[in-house]
Amino acid sequence: MKAITTKYHGPTNTKGSRIIADDGDGNRVTISYPYELSGEACHRKAADELCTKMGWTGTLAAGWTKTGYVFVFTS
């Protein structure tokens, strides 16, 4: 089973706020924080971007942790 973790990274002097989605196997994407969305929807967008990049399809279920969100594919 593949799990995708997402984490918010705040702005720095050179980069704006962003969300990073990672599958733990070295596959990752970074998106600019989507201010038009909020909460889980922001993290889901990053997870969806990783799925698109990797060619993965399916329905993702989400859960929250102290550091971000975790998405897994449902059957």
mmCIF file of the N, C-alpha and C atoms, coordinates in Angstrom:
data_MODEL
# 
_entry.id   MODEL 
# 
loop_
_atom_site.group_PDB 
_atom_site.id 
_atom_site.type_symbol 
_atom_site.label_atom_id 
_atom_site.label_alt_id 
_atom_site.label_comp_id 
_atom_site.label_asym_id 
_atom_site.label_entity_id 
_atom_site.label_seq_id 
_atom_site.pdbx_PDB_ins_code 
_atom_site.Cartn_x 
_atom_site.Cartn_y 
_atom_site.Cartn_z 
_atom_site.occupancy 
_atom_site.B_iso_or_equiv 
_atom_site.pdbx_formal_charge 
_atom_site.auth_seq_id 
_atom_site.auth_comp_id 
_atom_site.auth_asym_id 
_atom_site.auth_atom_id 
_atom_site.pdbx_PDB_model_num 
ATOM 1   N N  . MET A 1 1  ? 0.849   -1.181 0.000   1.00 0.00 ? 1  MET A N  1 
ATOM 2   C CA . MET A 1 1  ? 0.000   0.000  0.000   1.00 0.00 ? 1  MET A CA 1 
ATOM 3   C C  . MET A 1 1  ? 0.891   1.240  0.000   1.00 0.00 ? 1  MET A C  1 
ATOM 4   N N  . LYS A 1 2  ? 0.582   2.179  -0.845  1.00 0.00 ? 2  LYS A N  1 
ATOM 5   C CA . LYS A 1 2  ? 1.339   3.421  -0.964  1.00 0.00 ? 2  LYS A CA 1 
ATOM 6   C C  . LYS A 1 2  ? 0.706   4.483  -0.073  1.00 0.00 ? 2  LYS A C  1 
ATOM 7   N N  . ALA A 1 3  ? 1.535   5.192  0.695   1.00 0.00 ? 3  ALA A N  1 
ATOM 8   C CA . ALA A 1 3  ? 1.076   6.311  1.528   1.00 0.00 ? 3  ALA A CA 1 
ATOM 9   C C  . ALA A 1 3  ? 1.797   7.575  1.074   1.00 0.00 ? 3  ALA A C  1 
ATOM 10  N N  . ILE A 1 4  ? 1.084   8.668  1.064   1.00 0.00 ? 4  ILE A N  1 
ATOM 11  C CA . ILE A 1 4  ? 1.643   9.965  0.699   1.00 0.00 ? 4  ILE A CA 1 
ATOM 12  C C  . ILE A 1 4  ? 1.525   10.866 1.920   1.00 0.00 ? 4  ILE A C  1 
ATOM 13  N N  . THR A 1 5  ? 2.626   11.447 2.346   1.00 0.00 ? 5  THR A N  1 
ATOM 14  C CA . THR A 1 5  ? 2.588   12.403 3.447   1.00 0.00 ? 5  THR A CA 1 
ATOM 15  C C  . THR A 1 5  ? 2.760   13.808 2.883   1.00 0.00 ? 5  THR A C  1 
ATOM 16  N N  . THR A 1 6  ? 2.080   14.758 3.500   1.00 0.00 ? 6  THR A N  1 
ATOM 17  C CA . THR A 1 6  ? 2.204   16.151 3.086   1.00 0.00 ? 6  THR A CA 1 
ATOM 18  C C  . THR A 1 6  ? 2.556   16.991 4.299   1.00 0.00 ? 6  THR A C  1 
ATOM 19  N N  . LYS A 1 7  ? 3.305   18.056 4.056   1.00 0.00 ? 7  LYS A N  1 
ATOM 20  C CA . LYS A 1 7  ? 3.727   18.925 5.147   1.00 0.00 ? 7  LYS A CA 1 
ATOM 21  C C  . LYS A 1 7  ? 3.778   20.368 4.669   1.00 0.00 ? 7  LYS A C  1 
ATOM 22  N N  . TYR A 1 8  ? 3.278   21.265 5.510   1.00 0.00 ? 8  TYR A N  1 
ATOM 23  C CA . TYR A 1 8  ? 3.314   22.698 5.229   1.00 0.00 ? 8  TYR A CA 1 
ATOM 24  C C  . TYR A 1 8  ? 4.683   23.249 5.609   1.00 0.00 ? 8  TYR A C  1 
ATOM 25  N N  . HIS A 1 9  ? 5.234   24.094 4.754   1.00 0.00 ? 9  HIS A N  1 
ATOM 26  C CA . HIS A 1 9  ? 6.481   24.798 5.037   1.00 0.00 ? 9  HIS A CA 1 
ATOM 27  C C  . HIS A 1 9  ? 6.200   26.286 4.888   1.00 0.00 ? 9  HIS A C  1 
ATOM 28  N N  . GLY A 1 10 ? 6.454   27.028 5.945   1.00 0.00 ? 10 GLY A N  1 
ATOM 29  C CA . GLY A 1 10 ? 6.195   28.458 5.939   1.00 0.00 ? 10 GLY A CA 1 
ATOM 30  C C  . GLY A 1 10 ? 7.159   29.227 5.053   1.00 0.00 ? 10 GLY A C  1 
ATOM 31  N N  . PRO A 1 11 ? 6.890   30.507 4.849   1.00 0.00 ? 11 PRO A N  1 
ATOM 32  C CA . PRO A 1 11 ? 7.725   31.323 3.971   1.00 0.00 ? 11 PRO A CA 1 
ATOM 33  C C  . PRO A 1 11 ? 9.103   31.580 4.573   1.00 0.00 ? 11 PRO A C  1 
ATOM 34  N N  . THR A 1 12 ? 10.056  31.778 3.686   1.00 0.00 ? 12 THR A N  1 
ATOM 35  C CA . THR A 1 12 ? 11.409  32.175 4.083   1.00 0.00 ? 12 THR A CA 1 
ATOM 36  C C  . THR A 1 12 ? 11.711  33.507 3.407   1.00 0.00 ? 12 THR A C  1 
ATOM 37  N N  . ASN A 1 13 ? 12.936  33.963 3.521   1.00 0.00 ? 13 ASN A N  1 
ATOM 38  C CA . ASN A 1 13 ? 13.314  35.213 2.854   1.00 0.00 ? 13 ASN A CA 1 
ATOM 39  C C  . ASN A 1 13 ? 13.307  35.079 1.340   1.00 0.00 ? 13 ASN A C  1 
ATOM 40  N N  . THR A 1 14 ? 13.428  33.844 0.839   1.00 0.00 ? 14 THR A N  1 
ATOM 41  C CA . THR A 1 14 ? 13.523  33.646 -0.611  1.00 0.00 ? 14 THR A CA 1 
ATOM 42  C C  . THR A 1 14 ? 12.393  32.825 -1.221  1.00 0.00 ? 14 THR A C  1 
ATOM 43  N N  . LYS A 1 15 ? 11.602  32.122 -0.393  1.00 0.00 ? 15 LYS A N  1 
ATOM 44  C CA . LYS A 1 15 ? 10.523  31.277 -0.911  1.00 0.00 ? 15 LYS A CA 1 
ATOM 45  C C  . LYS A 1 15 ? 9.230   31.573 -0.173  1.00 0.00 ? 15 LYS A C  1 
ATOM 46  N N  . GLY A 1 16 ? 8.128   31.467 -0.898  1.00 0.00 ? 16 GLY A N  1 
ATOM 47  C CA . GLY A 1 16 ? 6.821   31.627 -0.281  1.00 0.00 ? 16 GLY A CA 1 
ATOM 48  C C  . GLY A 1 16 ? 6.389   30.351 0.433   1.00 0.00 ? 16 GLY A C  1 
ATOM 49  N N  . SER A 1 17 ? 5.227   30.386 1.071   1.00 0.00 ? 17 SER A N  1 
ATOM 50  C CA . SER A 1 17 ? 4.678   29.201 1.726   1.00 0.00 ? 17 SER A CA 1 
ATOM 51  C C  . SER A 1 17 ? 4.456   28.112 0.695   1.00 0.00 ? 17 SER A C  1 
ATOM 52  N N  . ARG A 1 18 ? 4.639   26.865 1.113   1.00 0.00 ? 18 ARG A N  1 
ATOM 53  C CA . ARG A 1 18 ? 4.501   25.759 0.184   1.00 0.00 ? 18 ARG A CA 1 
ATOM 54  C C  . ARG A 1 18 ? 4.105   24.490 0.930   1.00 0.00 ? 18 ARG A C  1 
ATOM 55  N N  . ILE A 1 19 ? 3.672   23.514 0.170   1.00 0.00 ? 19 ILE A N  1 
ATOM 56  C CA . ILE A 1 19 ? 3.342   22.191 0.709   1.00 0.00 ? 19 ILE A CA 1 
ATOM 57  C C  . ILE A 1 19 ? 4.132   21.172 -0.086  1.00 0.00 ? 19 ILE A C  1 
ATOM 58  N N  . ILE A 1 20 ? 4.747   20.238 0.631   1.00 0.00 ? 20 ILE A N  1 
ATOM 59  C CA . ILE A 1 20 ? 5.517   19.174 -0.003  1.00 0.00 ? 20 ILE A CA 1 
ATOM 60  C C  . ILE A 1 20 ? 4.792   17.850 0.209   1.00 0.00 ? 20 ILE A C  1 
ATOM 61  N N  . ALA A 1 21 ? 4.593   17.111 -0.876  1.00 0.00 ? 21 ALA A N  1 
ATOM 62  C CA . ALA A 1 21 ? 4.011   15.772 -0.834  1.00 0.00 ? 21 ALA A CA 1 
ATOM 63  C C  . ALA A 1 21 ? 5.117   14.773 -1.144  1.00 0.00 ? 21 ALA A C  1 
ATOM 64  N N  . ASP A 1 22 ? 5.199   13.719 -0.332  1.00 0.00 ? 22 ASP A N  1 
ATOM 65  C CA . ASP A 1 22 ? 6.297   12.756 -0.428  1.00 0.00 ? 22 ASP A CA 1 
ATOM 66  C C  . ASP A 1 22 ? 5.749   11.351 -0.210  1.00 0.00 ? 22 ASP A C  1 
ATOM 67  N N  . ASP A 1 23 ? 6.267   10.389 -0.979  1.00 0.00 ? 23 ASP A N  1 
ATOM 68  C CA . ASP A 1 23 ? 5.793   9.015  -0.803  1.00 0.00 ? 23 ASP A CA 1 
ATOM 69  C C  . ASP A 1 23 ? 6.752   8.140  -0.005  1.00 0.00 ? 23 ASP A C  1 
ATOM 70  N N  . GLY A 1 24 ? 7.849   8.698  0.487   1.00 0.00 ? 24 GLY A N  1 
ATOM 71  C CA . GLY A 1 24 ? 8.807   7.925  1.280   1.00 0.00 ? 24 GLY A CA 1 
ATOM 72  C C  . GLY A 1 24 ? 9.803   7.147  0.448   1.00 0.00 ? 24 GLY A C  1 
ATOM 73  N N  . ASP A 1 25 ? 9.620   7.095  -0.869  1.00 0.00 ? 25 ASP A N  1 
ATOM 74  C CA . ASP A 1 25 ? 10.535  6.387  -1.765  1.00 0.00 ? 25 ASP A CA 1 
ATOM 75  C C  . ASP A 1 25 ? 11.340  7.352  -2.627  1.00 0.00 ? 25 ASP A C  1 
ATOM 76  N N  . GLY A 1 26 ? 11.358  8.632  -2.234  1.00 0.00 ? 26 GLY A N  1 
ATOM 77  C CA . GLY A 1 26 ? 12.114  9.620  -2.997  1.00 0.00 ? 26 GLY A CA 1 
ATOM 78  C C  . GLY A 1 26 ? 11.310  10.370 -4.036  1.00 0.00 ? 26 GLY A C  1 
ATOM 79  N N  . ASN A 1 27 ? 10.053  10.021 -4.197  1.00 0.00 ? 27 ASN A N  1 
ATOM 80  C CA . ASN A 1 27 ? 9.185   10.741 -5.135  1.00 0.00 ? 27 ASN A CA 1 
ATOM 81  C C  . ASN A 1 27 ? 8.498   11.857 -4.374  1.00 0.00 ? 27 ASN A C  1 
ATOM 82  N N  . ARG A 1 28 ? 8.602   13.093 -4.881  1.00 0.00 ? 28 ARG A N  1 
ATOM 83  C CA . ARG A 1 28 ? 7.993   14.210 -4.181  1.00 0.00 ? 28 ARG A CA 1 
ATOM 84  C C  . ARG A 1 28 ? 7.684   15.356 -5.130  1.00 0.00 ? 28 ARG A C  1 
ATOM 85  N N  . VAL A 1 29 ? 6.747   16.171 -4.706  1.00 0.00 ? 29 VAL A N  1 
ATOM 86  C CA . VAL A 1 29 ? 6.432   17.408 -5.410  1.00 0.00 ? 29 VAL A CA 1 
ATOM 87  C C  . VAL A 1 29 ? 6.291   18.511 -4.375  1.00 0.00 ? 29 VAL A C  1 
ATOM 88  N N  . THR A 1 30 ? 6.593   19.719 -4.800  1.00 0.00 ? 30 THR A N  1 
ATOM 89  C CA . THR A 1 30 ? 6.401   20.903 -3.972  1.00 0.00 ? 30 THR A CA 1 
ATOM 90  C C  . THR A 1 30 ? 5.474   21.837 -4.728  1.00 0.00 ? 30 THR A C  1 
ATOM 91  N N  . ILE A 1 31 ? 4.419   22.303 -4.057  1.00 0.00 ? 31 ILE A N  1 
ATOM 92  C CA . ILE A 1 31 ? 3.511   23.258 -4.675  1.00 0.00 ? 31 ILE A CA 1 
ATOM 93  C C  . ILE A 1 31 ? 3.489   24.525 -3.833  1.00 0.00 ? 31 ILE A C  1 
ATOM 94  N N  . SER A 1 32 ? 3.258   25.650 -4.487  1.00 0.00 ? 32 SER A N  1 
ATOM 95  C CA . SER A 1 32 ? 3.033   26.886 -3.753  1.00 0.00 ? 32 SER A CA 1 
ATOM 96  C C  . SER A 1 32 ? 1.742   26.735 -2.961  1.00 0.00 ? 32 SER A C  1 
ATOM 97  N N  . TYR A 1 33 ? 1.704   27.328 -1.777  1.00 0.00 ? 33 TYR A N  1 
ATOM 98  C CA . TYR A 1 33 ? 0.506   27.211 -0.947  1.00 0.00 ? 33 TYR A CA 1 
ATOM 99  C C  . TYR A 1 33 ? -0.693  27.780 -1.698  1.00 0.00 ? 33 TYR A C  1 
ATOM 100 N N  . PRO A 1 34 ? -1.747  26.974 -1.886  1.00 0.00 ? 34 PRO A N  1 
ATOM 101 C CA . PRO A 1 34 ? -2.925  27.437 -2.628  1.00 0.00 ? 34 PRO A CA 1 
ATOM 102 C C  . PRO A 1 34 ? -3.877  28.217 -1.711  1.00 0.00 ? 34 PRO A C  1 
ATOM 103 N N  . TYR A 1 35 ? -3.707  29.518 -1.644  1.00 0.00 ? 35 TYR A N  1 
ATOM 104 C CA . TYR A 1 35 ? -4.488  30.344 -0.724  1.00 0.00 ? 35 TYR A CA 1 
ATOM 105 C C  . TYR A 1 35 ? -5.982  30.327 -1.022  1.00 0.00 ? 35 TYR A C  1 
ATOM 106 N N  . GLU A 1 36 ? -6.366  29.907 -2.230  1.00 0.00 ? 36 GLU A N  1 
ATOM 107 C CA . GLU A 1 36 ? -7.786  29.830 -2.551  1.00 0.00 ? 36 GLU A CA 1 
ATOM 108 C C  . GLU A 1 36 ? -8.463  28.648 -1.868  1.00 0.00 ? 36 GLU A C  1 
ATOM 109 N N  . LEU A 1 37 ? -7.673  27.726 -1.318  1.00 0.00 ? 37 LEU A N  1 
ATOM 110 C CA . LEU A 1 37 ? -8.173  26.553 -0.606  1.00 0.00 ? 37 LEU A CA 1 
ATOM 111 C C  . LEU A 1 37 ? -7.850  26.703 0.877   1.00 0.00 ? 37 LEU A C  1 
ATOM 112 N N  . SER A 1 38 ? -8.337  25.770 1.692   1.00 0.00 ? 38 SER A N  1 
ATOM 113 C CA . SER A 1 38 ? -7.996  25.795 3.107   1.00 0.00 ? 38 SER A CA 1 
ATOM 114 C C  . SER A 1 38 ? -7.948  24.377 3.673   1.00 0.00 ? 38 SER A C  1 
ATOM 115 N N  . GLY A 1 39 ? -7.217  24.220 4.756   1.00 0.00 ? 39 GLY A N  1 
ATOM 116 C CA . GLY A 1 39 ? -7.156  22.954 5.480   1.00 0.00 ? 39 GLY A CA 1 
ATOM 117 C C  . GLY A 1 39 ? -6.719  21.779 4.632   1.00 0.00 ? 39 GLY A C  1 
ATOM 118 N N  . GLU A 1 40 ? -7.484  20.708 4.745   1.00 0.00 ? 40 GLU A N  1 
ATOM 119 C CA . GLU A 1 40 ? -7.144  19.466 4.056   1.00 0.00 ? 40 GLU A CA 1 
ATOM 120 C C  . GLU A 1 40 ? -7.079  19.643 2.546   1.00 0.00 ? 40 GLU A C  1 
ATOM 121 N N  . ALA A 1 41 ? -7.891  20.526 1.988   1.00 0.00 ? 41 ALA A N  1 
ATOM 122 C CA . ALA A 1 41 ? -7.928  20.712 0.535   1.00 0.00 ? 41 ALA A CA 1 
ATOM 123 C C  . ALA A 1 41 ? -6.569  21.148 -0.008  1.00 0.00 ? 41 ALA A C  1 
ATOM 124 N N  . CYS A 1 42 ? -5.843  21.947 0.751   1.00 0.00 ? 42 CYS A N  1 
ATOM 125 C CA . CYS A 1 42 ? -4.497  22.379 0.334   1.00 0.00 ? 42 CYS A CA 1 
ATOM 126 C C  . CYS A 1 42 ? -3.563  21.182 0.233   1.00 0.00 ? 42 CYS A C  1 
ATOM 127 N N  . HIS A 1 43 ? -3.615  20.328 1.228   1.00 0.00 ? 43 HIS A N  1 
ATOM 128 C CA . HIS A 1 43 ? -2.747  19.160 1.259   1.00 0.00 ? 43 HIS A CA 1 
ATOM 129 C C  . HIS A 1 43 ? -3.173  18.129 0.218   1.00 0.00 ? 43 HIS A C  1 
ATOM 130 N N  . ARG A 1 44 ? -4.475  18.004 0.021   1.00 0.00 ? 44 ARG A N  1 
ATOM 131 C CA . ARG A 1 44 ? -4.973  17.071 -1.000  1.00 0.00 ? 44 ARG A CA 1 
ATOM 132 C C  . ARG A 1 44 ? -4.489  17.485 -2.390  1.00 0.00 ? 44 ARG A C  1 
ATOM 133 N N  . LYS A 1 45 ? -4.451  18.793 -2.650  1.00 0.00 ? 45 LYS A N  1 
ATOM 134 C CA . LYS A 1 45 ? -3.970  19.264 -3.946  1.00 0.00 ? 45 LYS A CA 1 
ATOM 135 C C  . LYS A 1 45 ? -2.527  18.819 -4.170  1.00 0.00 ? 45 LYS A C  1 
ATOM 136 N N  . ALA A 1 46 ? -1.692  18.913 -3.145  1.00 0.00 ? 46 ALA A N  1 
ATOM 137 C CA . ALA A 1 46 ? -0.297  18.468 -3.267  1.00 0.00 ? 46 ALA A CA 1 
ATOM 138 C C  . ALA A 1 46 ? -0.230  16.960 -3.499  1.00 0.00 ? 46 ALA A C  1 
ATOM 139 N N  . ALA A 1 47 ? -1.042  16.187 -2.772  1.00 0.00 ? 47 ALA A N  1 
ATOM 140 C CA . ALA A 1 47 ? -1.064  14.734 -2.956  1.00 0.00 ? 47 ALA A CA 1 
ATOM 141 C C  . ALA A 1 47 ? -1.535  14.382 -4.364  1.00 0.00 ? 47 ALA A C  1 
ATOM 142 N N  . ASP A 1 48 ? -2.546  15.094 -4.848  1.00 0.00 ? 48 ASP A N  1 
ATOM 143 C CA . ASP A 1 48 ? -3.038  14.859 -6.210  1.00 0.00 ? 48 ASP A CA 1 
ATOM 144 C C  . ASP A 1 48 ? -1.971  15.172 -7.252  1.00 0.00 ? 48 ASP A C  1 
ATOM 145 N N  . GLU A 1 49 ? -1.196  16.215 -7.018  1.00 0.00 ? 49 GLU A N  1 
ATOM 146 C CA . GLU A 1 49 ? -0.104  16.573 -7.943  1.00 0.00 ? 49 GLU A CA 1 
ATOM 147 C C  . GLU A 1 49 ? 0.933   15.445 -8.002  1.00 0.00 ? 49 GLU A C  1 
ATOM 148 N N  . LEU A 1 50 ? 1.250   14.854 -6.848  1.00 0.00 ? 50 LEU A N  1 
ATOM 149 C CA . LEU A 1 50 ? 2.203   13.739 -6.834  1.00 0.00 ? 50 LEU A CA 1 
ATOM 150 C C  . LEU A 1 50 ? 1.624   12.542 -7.587  1.00 0.00 ? 50 LEU A C  1 
ATOM 151 N N  . CYS A 1 51 ? 0.348   12.275 -7.388  1.00 0.00 ? 51 CYS A N  1 
ATOM 152 C CA . CYS A 1 51 ? -0.296  11.166 -8.104  1.00 0.00 ? 51 CYS A CA 1 
ATOM 153 C C  . CYS A 1 51 ? -0.244  11.392 -9.607  1.00 0.00 ? 51 CYS A C  1 
ATOM 154 N N  . THR A 1 52 ? -0.495  12.609 -10.032 1.00 0.00 ? 52 THR A N  1 
ATOM 155 C CA . THR A 1 52 ? -0.439  12.934 -11.459 1.00 0.00 ? 52 THR A CA 1 
ATOM 156 C C  . THR A 1 52 ? 0.971   12.727 -11.992 1.00 0.00 ? 52 THR A C  1 
ATOM 157 N N  . LYS A 1 53 ? 1.957   13.213 -11.273 1.00 0.00 ? 53 LYS A N  1 
ATOM 158 C CA . LYS A 1 53 ? 3.355   13.073 -11.688 1.00 0.00 ? 53 LYS A CA 1 
ATOM 159 C C  . LYS A 1 53 ? 3.743   11.606 -11.845 1.00 0.00 ? 53 LYS A C  1 
ATOM 160 N N  . MET A 1 54 ? 3.288   10.766 -10.918 1.00 0.00 ? 54 MET A N  1 
ATOM 161 C CA . MET A 1 54 ? 3.679   9.362  -10.922 1.00 0.00 ? 54 MET A CA 1 
ATOM 162 C C  . MET A 1 54 ? 2.741   8.472  -11.744 1.00 0.00 ? 54 MET A C  1 
ATOM 163 N N  . GLY A 1 55 ? 1.623   9.009  -12.213 1.00 0.00 ? 55 GLY A N  1 
ATOM 164 C CA . GLY A 1 55 ? 0.677   8.219  -12.999 1.00 0.00 ? 55 GLY A CA 1 
ATOM 165 C C  . GLY A 1 55 ? -0.185  7.303  -12.155 1.00 0.00 ? 55 GLY A C  1 
ATOM 166 N N  . TRP A 1 56 ? -0.346  7.615  -10.878 1.00 0.00 ? 56 TRP A N  1 
ATOM 167 C CA . TRP A 1 56 ? -1.168  6.813  -9.980  1.00 0.00 ? 56 TRP A CA 1 
ATOM 168 C C  . TRP A 1 56 ? -2.611  7.249  -10.072 1.00 0.00 ? 56 TRP A C  1 
ATOM 169 N N  . THR A 1 57 ? -3.515  6.281  -10.025 1.00 0.00 ? 57 THR A N  1 
ATOM 170 C CA . THR A 1 57 ? -4.943  6.582  -10.050 1.00 0.00 ? 57 THR A CA 1 
ATOM 171 C C  . THR A 1 57 ? -5.613  5.894  -8.880  1.00 0.00 ? 57 THR A C  1 
ATOM 172 N N  . GLY A 1 58 ? -6.778  6.379  -8.522  1.00 0.00 ? 58 GLY A N  1 
ATOM 173 C CA . GLY A 1 58 ? -7.526  5.798  -7.417  1.00 0.00 ? 58 GLY A CA 1 
ATOM 174 C C  . GLY A 1 58 ? -8.073  6.884  -6.519  1.00 0.00 ? 58 GLY A C  1 
ATOM 175 N N  . THR A 1 59 ? -8.767  6.460  -5.503  1.00 0.00 ? 59 THR A N  1 
ATOM 176 C CA . THR A 1 59 ? -9.371  7.374  -4.541  1.00 0.00 ? 59 THR A CA 1 
ATOM 177 C C  . THR A 1 59 ? -8.493  7.452  -3.304  1.00 0.00 ? 59 THR A C  1 
ATOM 178 N N  . LEU A 1 60 ? -8.206  8.664  -2.867  1.00 0.00 ? 60 LEU A N  1 
ATOM 179 C CA . LEU A 1 60 ? -7.369  8.862  -1.685  1.00 0.00 ? 60 LEU A CA 1 
ATOM 180 C C  . LEU A 1 60 ? -8.226  9.153  -0.461  1.00 0.00 ? 60 LEU A C  1 
ATOM 181 N N  . ALA A 1 61 ? -7.892  8.497  0.648   1.00 0.00 ? 61 ALA A N  1 
ATOM 182 C CA . ALA A 1 61 ? -8.481  8.804  1.950   1.00 0.00 ? 61 ALA A CA 1 
ATOM 183 C C  . ALA A 1 61 ? -7.418  9.532  2.751   1.00 0.00 ? 61 ALA A C  1 
ATOM 184 N N  . ALA A 1 62 ? -7.843  10.493 3.580   1.00 0.00 ? 62 ALA A N  1 
ATOM 185 C CA . ALA A 1 62 ? -6.883  11.330 4.299   1.00 0.00 ? 62 ALA A CA 1 
ATOM 186 C C  . ALA A 1 62 ? -7.040  11.198 5.803   1.00 0.00 ? 62 ALA A C  1 
ATOM 187 N N  . GLY A 1 63 ? -5.924  11.424 6.477   1.00 0.00 ? 63 GLY A N  1 
ATOM 188 C CA . GLY A 1 63 ? -5.897  11.507 7.931   1.00 0.00 ? 63 GLY A CA 1 
ATOM 189 C C  . GLY A 1 63 ? -4.887  12.554 8.336   1.00 0.00 ? 63 GLY A C  1 
ATOM 190 N N  . TRP A 1 64 ? -5.040  13.111 9.519   1.00 0.00 ? 64 TRP A N  1 
ATOM 191 C CA . TRP A 1 64 ? -4.197  14.197 9.979   1.00 0.00 ? 64 TRP A CA 1 
ATOM 192 C C  . TRP A 1 64 ? -3.220  13.703 11.042  1.00 0.00 ? 64 TRP A C  1 
ATOM 193 N N  . THR A 1 65 ? -1.989  14.244 11.026  1.00 0.00 ? 65 THR A N  1 
ATOM 194 C CA . THR A 1 65 ? -1.000  13.965 12.067  1.00 0.00 ? 65 THR A CA 1 
ATOM 195 C C  . THR A 1 65 ? -0.480  15.297 12.602  1.00 0.00 ? 65 THR A C  1 
ATOM 196 N N  . LYS A 1 66 ? 0.430   15.254 13.571  1.00 0.00 ? 66 LYS A N  1 
ATOM 197 C CA . LYS A 1 66 ? 0.998   16.484 14.119  1.00 0.00 ? 66 LYS A CA 1 
ATOM 198 C C  . LYS A 1 66 ? 1.767   17.278 13.071  1.00 0.00 ? 66 LYS A C  1 
ATOM 199 N N  . THR A 1 67 ? 2.321   16.607 12.088  1.00 0.00 ? 67 THR A N  1 
ATOM 200 C CA . THR A 1 67 ? 3.186   17.285 11.123  1.00 0.00 ? 67 THR A CA 1 
ATOM 201 C C  . THR A 1 67 ? 2.534   17.554 9.776   1.00 0.00 ? 67 THR A C  1 
ATOM 202 N N  . GLY A 1 68 ? 1.347   17.052 9.530   1.00 0.00 ? 68 GLY A N  1 
ATOM 203 C CA . GLY A 1 68 ? 0.695   17.264 8.247   1.00 0.00 ? 68 GLY A CA 1 
ATOM 204 C C  . GLY A 1 68 ? -0.417  16.263 8.026   1.00 0.00 ? 68 GLY A C  1 
ATOM 205 N N  . TYR A 1 69 ? -0.566  15.842 6.793   1.00 0.00 ? 69 TYR A N  1 
ATOM 206 C CA . TYR A 1 69 ? -1.603  14.874 6.434   1.00 0.00 ? 69 TYR A CA 1 
ATOM 207 C C  . TYR A 1 69 ? -0.969  13.630 5.829   1.00 0.00 ? 69 TYR A C  1 
ATOM 208 N N  . VAL A 1 70 ? -1.715  12.531 5.902   1.00 0.00 ? 70 VAL A N  1 
ATOM 209 C CA . VAL A 1 70 ? -1.312  11.274 5.270   1.00 0.00 ? 70 VAL A CA 1 
ATOM 210 C C  . VAL A 1 70 ? -2.470  10.836 4.388   1.00 0.00 ? 70 VAL A C  1 
ATOM 211 N N  . PHE A 1 71 ? -2.147  10.479 3.158   1.00 0.00 ? 71 PHE A N  1 
ATOM 212 C CA . PHE A 1 71 ? -3.154  10.021 2.200   1.00 0.00 ? 71 PHE A CA 1 
ATOM 213 C C  . PHE A 1 71 ? -2.816  8.592  1.791   1.00 0.00 ? 71 PHE A C  1 
ATOM 214 N N  . VAL A 1 72 ? -3.832  7.741  1.717   1.00 0.00 ? 72 VAL A N  1 
ATOM 215 C CA . VAL A 1 72 ? -3.665  6.364  1.251   1.00 0.00 ? 72 VAL A CA 1 
ATOM 216 C C  . VAL A 1 72 ? -4.749  6.073  0.234   1.00 0.00 ? 72 VAL A C  1 
ATOM 217 N N  . PHE A 1 73 ? -4.458  5.146  -0.660  1.00 0.00 ? 73 PHE A N  1 
ATOM 218 C CA . PHE A 1 73 ? -5.445  4.735  -1.653  1.00 0.00 ? 73 PHE A CA 1 
ATOM 219 C C  . PHE A 1 73 ? -6.432  3.762  -1.031  1.00 0.00 ? 73 PHE A C  1 
ATOM 220 N N  . THR A 1 74 ? -7.726  3.973  -1.315  1.00 0.00 ? 74 THR A N  1 
ATOM 221 C CA . THR A 1 74 ? -8.745  3.053  -0.839  1.00 0.00 ? 74 THR A CA 1 
ATOM 222 C C  . THR A 1 74 ? -9.009  2.046  -1.951  1.00 0.00 ? 74 THR A C  1 
ATOM 223 N N  . SER A 1 75 ? -9.529  0.902  -1.575  1.00 0.00 ? 75 SER A N  1 
ATOM 224 C CA . SER A 1 75 ? -9.789  -0.127 -2.592  1.00 0.00 ? 75 SER A CA 1 
ATOM 225 C C  . SER A 1 75 ? -11.153 0.036  -3.196  1.00 0.00 ? 75 SER A C  1 
# 
